């Protein structure tokens, strides 16, 4: 074990359960005095945090939670070479624990600390390595866990401002190197999905027990409201934002904060938000040279102030508003048959037959970027389609942003992302 008091926690969280600093504290305080906690990856299927103890011995004790099930979630705990963790005081996803502080924080020395360790972590709950097939962390990843070369200041100052590049670099040091390895670590070596304590077969003799600390609430992190940035206010319009994000589901409301270059989007269902949080950021999509990102929001719905119910506020230079209805929805009955992550290939639908000529399509869409391939499908009942594959994703996103709902001879072209199969 490196002479470090910091451990790295990785929790398989496909349902985006809202795991807070308090939950981490309650489950790791049993191993020693906790000084700091920093959650640095919370809106992906693998949740990540750093915990700093008062001594490396306490951190070493915390490794006992590696390869265990906590509240039905698979958890991995790794040693870290980091000397300590730093973050801004306003960071709501981090917390200092000071011995002299008495209001709002119960120091670990004041918590009941009996010797009945099984009350906290039943031995039967530990998954034997022979059964899990989980290998130890490869030595080549040791450098990844040492964040000393990275500015650890977190910019999570509010739920809707998780945007700073330094914070992306902080988490990406780990993500780029080990995420693929984590996928394997959280599965059996034979390719089977790891079971929770409620699902393990009886022959593995894992009792249906969990920690006696507070059970994780079933409130999920995901609501129907999504937060997205950055948008160039000089080139991006509300209709462009709608054209891009409506392909992932029916949009009920939007607020475009032009001066902040971000937008709040309320979908008709949480399915759209969960899909975007899982898939959108991975491809590093860009629009007009700006890298787009999506994040979860604490808002359960968007409320328009200073206007009557069902009415839109007046647009200003700083803010622009949108309200959808069933007539404007892309998908009927929330049937998301074209739910595909952003790619360099788009699909045009609702085409008139006279538009289905390669020359017309090329002249219309080549202005957004170099086209690799065009494939036209003429079907019965005038349900014609066309696939356009660009050389890069930004061209495809720009084409969708500008050309979706383009009126060609009294018929509006519909544009969706498509998987690169052709």
C-alpha positions in Angstrom: 0.0 0.0 0.0 1.4 3.4 -0.9 1.9 5.8 2.0 -1.3 7.7 1.1 -4.4 8.4 3.1 -6.5 8.6 0.0 -8.6 5.9 -1.6 -10.5 5.8 -4.9 -14.1 4.5 -4.9 -15.8 3.2 -8.0 -19.5 2.1 -7.8 -21.5 0.5 -10.6 -24.5 2.8 -10.8 -26.4 2.1 -14.0 -29.7 3.5 -12.6 -28.0 6.8 -11.6 -29.0 6.4 -7.9 -28.3 9.7 -6.1 -25.2 8.8 -4.0 -24.2 11.7 -1.8 -21.2 12.7 0.3 -23.2 11.8 3.3 -23.7 8.2 2.1 -20.0 7.9 1.5 -19.2 9.2 4.9 -21.6 6.9 6.7 -20.2 3.8 5.0 -16.5 4.6 5.3 -16.3 6.2 8.7 -16.0 2.7 10.2 -12.4 2.5 9.0 -11.0 5.7 10.5 -11.3 9.5 10.8 -12.4 11.0 7.4 -10.9 14.4 6.6 -12.3 15.0 3.0 -14.5 13.5 0.4 -14.7 14.5 -3.3 -17.2 13.1 -5.8 -15.7 13.8 -9.2 -17.8 11.5 -11.5 -21.5 11.2 -10.8 -23.5 11.3 -14.0 -22.1 8.1 -15.6 -22.9 4.4 -15.1 -19.6 4.2 -13.0 -19.8 6.6 -10.1 -16.4 7.8 -8.7 -15.1 9.6 -5.6 -12.0 10.2 -3.6 -11.9 9.8 0.2 -9.1 11.2 2.4 -8.6 9.6 5.8 -6.4 10.9 8.6 -3.8 8.2 8.1 -2.7 5.7 5.5 -3.6 2.9 7.9 -7.3 4.0 7.8 -7.1 4.1 4.1 -5.7 0.6 4.0 -8.5 -0.6 6.2 -11.0 0.8 3.8 -9.8 -1.5 1.1 -11.8 -4.2 2.8 -14.8 -2.9 1.0 -13.2 -3.8 -2.4 -15.2 -6.4 -4.4 -18.3 -6.1 -2.2 -22.0 -5.3 -2.6 -23.1 -2.0 -1.0 -26.8 -1.4 -1.0 -27.2 -3.6 -4.0 -24.5 -1.8 -5.9 -21.1 -3.3 -6.9 -18.2 -1.3 -5.3 -14.5 -1.3 -6.0 -12.0 0.5 -3.7 -8.4 1.2 -4.8 -5.4 2.7 -3.1 -4.1 6.0 -4.4 -0.7 7.6 -4.6 -2.3 11.1 -4.1 -1.0 13.0 -1.1 -4.3 14.7 -0.5 -7.4 16.2 -2.3 -8.2 19.8 -2.8 -11.5 21.5 -3.9 -13.3 24.8 -3.6 -15.2 25.6 -0.5 -18.5 26.0 -2.5 -18.3 22.6 -4.0 -21.5 20.8 -3.1 -20.1 17.4 -4.2 -17.3 17.6 -1.7 -16.9 18.1 2.1 -14.3 18.9 4.7 -14.5 17.2 8.1 -12.9 19.2 10.8 -12.5 17.9 14.3 -13.3 21.3 15.9 -16.5 21.7 13.9 -19.5 20.7 15.9 -22.5 22.1 13.9 -23.8 19.9 11.1 -21.0 17.3 11.3 -20.5 14.5 13.8 -16.8 13.7 14.0 -15.9 10.1 13.6 -14.5 10.0 17.2 -18.0 10.7 18.4 -19.6 7.9 16.4 -20.2 4.5 18.1 -17.1 2.4 17.4 -17.7 -1.1 18.8 -15.6 -4.2 18.0 -18.5 -6.0 16.4 -17.3 -5.4 12.9 -19.8 -7.8 11.5 -22.5 -5.3 12.2 -21.0 -3.1 9.6 -19.7 -5.5 7.1 -20.9 -9.1 7.4 -18.0 -11.4 6.3 -20.4 -13.4 4.1 -21.1 -10.3 2.1 -17.5 -10.2 0.8 -17.3 -11.8 -2.6 -14.4 -14.3 -2.7 -12.0 -13.6 -5.5 -12.3 -17.2 -6.7 -16.0 -16.5 -7.4 -15.8 -13.0 -8.7 -12.9 -13.5 -11.0 -12.0 -9.8 -10.3 -8.3 -9.3 -10.8 -6.4 -6.7 -8.7 -5.7 -3.3 -10.2 -2.9 -3.7 -12.8 0.4 -2.0 -11.8 0.4 0.0 -15.0 -2.6 2.0 -13.7 -0.8 3.2 -10.6 0.1 6.4 -12.4 -3.5 7.0 -13.3 -4.5 7.0 -9.7 -1.9 9.6 -8.8 -3.6 12.9 -9.5 -0.7 15.0 -8.2 0.0 16.3 -11.7 -3.5 17.6 -12.1 -5.1 20.7 -10.7 -7.6 19.1 -8.3 -9.7 22.2 -7.8 -13.3 21.2 -8.6 -15.6 23.6 -10.3 -18.8 21.9 -9.2 -20.1 25.1 -7.7 -23.7 24.5 -8.5 -25.8 21.7 -10.0 -26.1 23.5 -13.3 -22.5 24.6 -13.7 -20.4 21.5 -14.1 -18.5 22.9 -17.0 -14.8 23.7 -16.2 -12.2 22.0 -18.3 -10.0 21.6 -15.2 -12.6 19.4 -13.6 -12.9 17.4 -16.9 -9.1 16.9 -16.9 -9.3 15.8 -13.2 -11.7 13.0 -13.8 -10.5 12.2 -17.3 -7.1 11.2 -16.1 -8.8 8.1 -14.6 -11.5 7.6 -17.2 -9.3 7.4 -20.3 -7.1 4.7 -18.9 -9.3 2.5 -16.8 -12.9 2.7 -17.7 -12.7 -0.2 -20.1 -10.9 -2.2 -17.5 -13.6 -1.4 -14.9 -16.2 -2.8 -17.2 -14.4 -6.1 -17.0 -13.7 -5.8 -13.2 -17.4 -5.4 -12.5 -18.3 -8.6 -14.3 -17.5 -12.3 -13.8 -14.5 -13.6 -15.8 -16.9 -15.8 -17.7 -18.8 -12.8 -18.9 -21.7 -13.1 -16.4 -23.1 -10.0 -14.8 -22.1 -9.6 -11.1 -25.0 -10.4 -8.8 -26.3 -8.2 -6.0 -26.7 -9.8 -2.5 -30.4 -10.3 -3.3 -29.6 -12.2 -6.5 -26.7 -14.4 -5.6 -27.3 -18.1 -5.9 -27.6 -19.9 -2.5 -24.5 -22.1 -3.3 -22.4 -19.0 -3.0 -23.6 -18.6 0.5 -23.9 -14.8 0.4 -26.4 -13.7 3.0 -29.0 -11.1 2.2 -27.4 -8.5 4.5 -26.4 -4.9 3.9 -24.7 -2.2 6.0 -26.5 -1.0 9.0 -25.8 2.6 8.1 -28.5 4.5 6.3 -30.0 2.8 3.2 -29.5 4.7 0.0 -32.8 6.5 -0.8 -34.5 5.4 -4.0 -34.6 8.9 -5.3 -32.7 8.7 -8.6 -30.4 11.4 -9.9 -32.3 11.6 -13.2 -35.3 13.8 -13.7 -37.0 14.8 -16.9 -34.9 18.0 -17.1 -31.4 18.0 -18.7 -28.8 20.7 -18.6 -26.6 21.2 -21.7 -23.7 23.6 -22.8 -21.7 25.2 -24.5 -23.5 27.0 -27.4 -22.1 29.9 -29.4 -24.8 32.6 -28.8 -23.7 34.4 -32.0 -24.5 31.4 -34.2 -26.8 29.1 -32.3 -30.5 29.7 -32.2 -33.2 28.1 -30.1 -34.6 26.2 -33.1 -31.1 24.7 -33.7 -31.0 23.5 -30.2 -34.5 22.0 -30.6 -33.6 20.3 -33.8 -30.6 18.5 -32.2 -32.1 17.5 -28.9 -35.6 16.7 -30.1 -34.2 13.7 -31.9 -33.7 12.1 -28.4 -37.3 12.5 -27.3 -40.3 14.8 -27.1 -39.4 18.2 -25.6 -41.9 20.0 -23.4 -40.0 23.1 -22.4 -36.7 24.8 -22.9 -34.9 27.9 -21.6 -31.9 29.1 -23.6 -29.6 31.2 -21.4 -27.7 33.1 -24.1 -25.2 34.9 -22.0 -24.3 31.7 -20.2 -24.3 29.7 -23.4 -26.4 26.9 -21.9 -29.9 25.5 -22.0 -32.4 23.6 -19.8 -34.5 21.0 -21.5 -37.5 19.3 -20.1 -38.4 16.0 -21.9 -41.7 14.2 -21.7 -40.0 11.2 -20.1 -36.9 10.3 -18.1 -35.9 7.8 -20.8 -34.5 10.5 -23.0 -32.4 12.1 -20.2 -31.0 8.8 -19.2 -30.0 7.9 -22.8 -28.3 11.3 -23.3 -26.4 11.1 -20.0 -25.1 7.6 -21.0 -24.4 8.2 -24.6 -24.1 11.9 -25.6 -20.8 13.0 -24.1 -18.9 9.9 -25.2 -18.5 11.0 -28.8 -17.3 14.6 -27.9 -19.9 16.3 -30.1 -19.3 19.8 -31.3 -21.4 22.6 -32.9 -19.7 25.6 -34.6 -16.5 24.6 -32.9 -17.9 24.5 -29.4 -17.8 21.1 -27.5 -21.3 20.2 -26.3 -21.9 18.5 -23.0 -25.0 17.3 -21.1 -25.5 17.0 -17.4 -28.4 16.0 -15.0 -30.4 18.7 -13.4 -32.0 18.9 -9.9 -35.1 20.4 -11.4 -38.0 18.0 -11.7 -39.7 20.3 -14.3 -39.2 23.7 -15.8 -41.3 26.5 -14.4 -41.8 29.7 -16.3 -41.9 32.8 -14.1 -43.8 36.0 -14.6 -46.4 34.5 -16.9 -49.8 32.7 -16.7 -49.9 29.0 -16.7 -49.6 27.6 -20.2 -48.1 30.8 -21.6 -44.6 31.7 -22.6 -42.6 34.5 -21.0 -41.4 37.2 -23.3 -38.0 36.5 -24.9 -35.1 38.8 -23.9 -31.6 39.3 -25.0 -30.4 37.0 -22.2 -33.1 34.3 -22.3 -35.3 32.6 -24.8 -38.1 30.2 -24.1 -39.9 27.3 -25.8 -43.0 25.3 -25.0 -43.9 22.2 -27.0 -47.2 20.3 -27.3 -48.4 17.0 -28.8 -48.7 18.5 -32.2 -45.0 19.6 -32.2 -43.6 16.3 -30.7 -41.3 14.3 -33.0 -42.4 10.9 -31.6 -46.0 9.8 -31.2 -46.9 7.9 -28.0 -43.2 8.2 -26.9 -42.1 5.5 -29.3 -38.5 6.4 -29.7 -37.6 4.2 -32.6 -34.8 6.5 -33.8 -33.0 6.9 -30.4 -29.4 6.8 -31.6 -26.3 8.5 -30.1 -24.8 11.4 -32.1 -22.7 10.1 -35.1 -21.3 11.2 -38.4 -24.3 9.7 -40.2 -27.8 11.1 -40.4 -31.1 9.8 -41.8 -33.5 12.0 -43.7 -37.2 10.9 -43.6 -40.5 12.3 -44.9 -39.0 13.0 -48.3 -40.9 13.7 -51.5 -40.0 11.6 -54.4 -38.6 14.5 -56.5 -36.2 15.3 -53.7 -34.8 11.8 -53.7 -32.1 12.4 -56.3 -28.4 12.2 -55.3 -27.5 15.4 -57.0 -30.2 17.4 -55.2 -29.3 15.9 -51.8 -25.6 16.5 -52.3 -26.0 20.1 -53.3 -28.3 20.7 -50.3 -26.2 19.0 -47.6 -22.6 19.2 -48.8 -22.4 22.9 -47.6 -22.2 21.5 -44.0 -19.1 19.4 -44.6 -17.5 16.7 -46.8 -19.9 13.8 -47.6 -18.5 10.3 -47.8 -21.7 8.5 -48.9 -25.3 9.0 -49.9 -27.8 6.1 -49.9 -31.4 6.7 -51.0 -34.4 4.3 -50.1 -37.6 4.7 -52.1 -40.5 3.0 -50.4 -44.2 2.5 -50.9 -46.7 5.2 -49.9 -44.1 7.9 -50.5 -42.2 7.0 -47.3 -38.8 7.8 -48.8 -35.6 7.9 -46.8 -31.9 8.9 -47.3 -28.7 8.2 -45.4 -25.9 10.7 -45.5 -22.5 10.0 -44.0 -20.2 12.9 -43.4 -16.5 12.7 -42.7 -16.9 14.0 -39.2 -19.6 14.3 -36.6 -19.7 18.1 -36.4 -20.9 18.3 -40.0 -23.7 15.9 -39.3 -24.8 17.8 -36.1 -24.7 21.1 -38.0 -26.8 19.7 -40.8 -29.4 18.4 -38.4 -29.4 21.7 -36.5 -30.1 23.7 -39.6 -32.0 21.4 -41.9 -34.4 19.5 -39.7 -37.9 20.7 -40.5 -36.6 22.2 -43.7 -39.7 22.8 -45.9 -39.3 21.2 -49.3 -42.4 21.6 -51.5 -44.8 21.8 -48.5 -43.2 18.8 -46.8 -40.9 19.1 -43.8 -37.8 17.0 -43.8 -37.2 15.0 -40.6 -33.6 14.3 -39.6 -32.3 11.7 -37.1 -28.9 10.3 -36.2 -28.2 6.9 -37.6 -25.7 4.2 -36.7 -22.8 3.8 -39.2 -23.8 0.5 -40.8 -23.7 1.4 -44.5 
